[in-house]
């Protein structure tokens, strides 16, 4: 016959083991949620209403001449593509009313190791990450200089019925691999910002 004290010790050990497994499971679930959740709780991973084109132009008149509009809430550059291409080609135009499909939103998180890509540089009208020098043309397409293996990632842009421009950060559209470009500016492909 078993000693009742031995039995209760076993039962105690089983309970402790069960509690330990339960705690570990809770930690695992909690950790997974914490990993998945930040994009939502900090406001990223949502749609952002940038404003009407008139508001954007009032805040940054040079948007009409192709200079990207930095919209910090979406951590993005909104690019007026026809004007940007003209600017980077050296023949600037004035474009005050681009359609939704004439704008792109470039995520400022560098596709190499995640540094914040600074504003367009004036010298060659390109983006260049300060961390390791990855260089992108005005459409965020990866050029020869720097270690990033793809262009800057993008978000969809649309215009609501009332004319508000919206950046949708819920889905990341990955940049094209290095060397795949749809636009070539007049500067050598292997130079960055001076
Ligand atoms: S993080 Fe941008 S080049 Fe390395």
Boltz pocket constraint, residues with backbone or C-beta under 6 A from the ligand:
constraints:
  - pocket:
      binder: B
      contacts: [[A, 110], [A, 111], [A, 112], [A, 113], [A, 114], [A, 115], [A, 129], [A, 130], [A, 131], [A, 132], [A, 133], [A, 134], [A, 146], [A, 147], [A, 148]]
      max_distance: 6.0
